[in-house]
Amino acid sequence: MTHLTYGSEPSETYAWIGNANQAILDRTQRARLTRQVGPKAFIVNIPRYQEFTGTAAAIAEQGVQFVEIAGNSQILVSVLAPQSWHYNGPDAQQLFSAPILTDRKMQRIILLCDVPALSPVLHELRSGGVTVEHIYDY
């Protein structure tokens, strides 16, 4: 019934990316070029929900920088990490953590990240052996 009142949610979201080219987008496969907005700068359509996490991570691995996602300048990222782990980097803020009830050695941590720092944060997390669980698209 909510669809009758509010309509359906779109299945894709727009992202403004930089340091990109068509070859990178072709390798990623899930990001579709909408418009070029400058040298190496594009507006792309990325699937929402769980697919967004994998697609954004794949784009970031290619050295692409996010400028805005759905017109927003900040984004939430959840990670799974050992209980002793704490984010200390300069590019995101740890908002809170919660234990994983089925594995007391692990915790879920929510980070608030500026969108332009998303790629470096994802790289830092991956290098630190932390699992990125979800990147919350809008």
Residue pairs with C-beta under 8 A, 6 or more apart in sequence:
9 48
10 48
11 47
11 48
12 32
12 45
12 46
12 47
12 48
13 45
13 46
13 48
13 52
13 69
13 70
13 137
13 138
14 34
14 43
14 44
14 45
14 46
14 69
14 70
14 71
15 31
15 43
15 44
15 46
15 56
15 66
15 68
15 69
15 70
16 37
16 41
16 42
16 43
16 66
16 67
16 68
16 69
17 31
17 41
17 42
17 43
17 44
17 59
17 64
17 65
17 66
17 67
18 38
18 40
18 41
18 64
18 65
18 66
18 67
19 40
19 63
19 64
19 65
20 40
20 41
20 42
20 59
20 62
20 64
21 40
22 33
24 59
24 62
24 63
24 64
25 31
25 32
25 33
25 42
25 44
27 58
27 62
28 55
28 58
28 59
28 62
30 46
30 47
30 51
30 54
30 55
30 58
31 44
31 45
31 46
31 55
31 59
32 44
32 45
32 46
33 42
33 43
33 44
34 42
34 43
34 44
34 45
35 42
35 43
36 42
37 43
41 67
46 52
46 55
46 56
46 59
46 137
47 55
48 137
49 137
50 134
52 135
52 137
53 132
53 133
53 134
53 135
56 66
56 118
56 122
56 135
56 137
57 122
57 132
57 135
59 66
59 119
60 66
60 118
60 119
60 122
60 123
61 122
61 123
63 119
64 119
65 116
65 119
66 115
66 116
66 118
66 119
67 115
67 116
68 115
69 75
69 115
69 118
69 137
69 138
70 137
70 138
71 138
72 115
72 138
73 114
73 115
73 116
74 112
74 113
74 114
74 115
75 112
75 113
75 115
75 118
75 135
75 136
75 137
76 95
76 110
76 111
76 112
76 113
76 135
76 136
77 92
77 110
77 111
77 113
77 118
77 121
77 122
77 125
77 132
77 134
77 135
77 136
78 108
78 109
78 110
78 111
78 132
78 133
78 134
78 136
79 87
79 108
79 109
79 111
79 125
79 130
79 131
79 132
79 133
80 100
80 106
80 107
80 108
80 109
80 130
80 131
80 133
81 106
81 107
81 109
81 130
81 131
82 105
82 106
82 107
83 99
83 104
83 105
83 106
83 107
85 107
85 109
85 128
85 130
86 94
86 109
87 93
87 94
87 109
87 111
89 121
89 124
91 113
91 114
91 117
91 120
91 121
91 124
92 111
92 112
92 113
92 114
92 117
92 121
93 111
93 112
93 113
94 109
94 110
94 111
95 110
95 111
95 112
96 109
96 110
97 107
97 108
97 109
97 110
98 107
98 108
99 106
99 107
99 108
100 106
100 107
100 108
108 133
111 121
113 121
118 135
122 132
125 132
126 132
